[in-house]
Amino acid sequence: MTTRLTKNTINELTIQPLIVAIPDYRSFFYTFHSVEPLEISLLNEEYIESSECIQSPFVLLTSDKILVTPPLAFLTNVKRCIDMYVHLMKGIELLNEVGIVHLDISWRNIIVKDGVLPLLKGFEHSVIKVTTNKMLERPIECRTIRHMIGRGLTGLSKHTAEEISDGEESDIAFLMPYINKPNVIDSLLTNSKTWNVYSLNHLFLDLFASDNLVNHVNEFVMKWQKLLKQTNHEPKYYIEKTIDLMVSSKMSDLCMSFLCMSFLCMSFL
């Protein structure tokens, strides 16, 4: 793949060595495994003519050639949904071990390799060791850090907490212990191992909340939704609890089909 050397590309170039150093990383993540500068003279003439700007340097990123299935096309029943969730959560656990926060977990950054193996990709906006740049609008901790840094704040007032929370009572309640306390940002960063968890949990909660998903309400789904709403634990907790729920559930609940998944695939792309 040929790409311009932008800030986002440079960010992923910085993070990529940590990812490929993870044992068996290809089973959990999809990223390039080599990079080399690309001179304009080597580019296809048609590509040059179609480019609006060729002033920026280019790089050639080489990745494994794999058969890719869209993630929502893979989710044809509840069992597959559980398998994908647990596998992705194991990947998040590996990222936590090397200090990477993805910060852009979404359906566009999940692919299914060879029709069976879900992989996490898209590390352009990720941060290493939870540095405070590029905090996206994700968990309340990220929003608070971004707000405080953007306004040069060293402390957190009740008014600021309400502004950041945008009236969400659970977020306001979360921030209350930090009001008028020192070292707020440092304290919030200690929760970083739950940020990727937050994003993945809400991705699956939104999936089951869709009106287009028919016949999806059963005992397992209701219990699992309740578990996913607890977004303040680390990956191991959700992996173990999800597997426990699966073992104790009826097989009919786990094999239940998603009747409108093809429509969902289109709506999420």
Secondary structure, DSSP 8 states (H G I E B T S, - for coil): -EEE--HHHHHHHHHHHHHHTSTTGGGTB---SEEEEE-GGGS-HHHHHH-S---S-EEEEE-----EE-HHHH--BHHHHHHHHHHHHHHHHHHHHTTEE----SGGGEEEETTTEEEE---TT-EETT-SSS--S-SHHHHHHHHHHHTT-SS--HHHHHHHHTT-HHHHHHHGGGTT-S-HHHHHHTTGGGHHHHHHHHHHHHHHH-TT--S--SHHHHHHHHHHT--SS-HHHHHHHHHHHHHHS-HHHHS-B-TTHHHHHHHH-
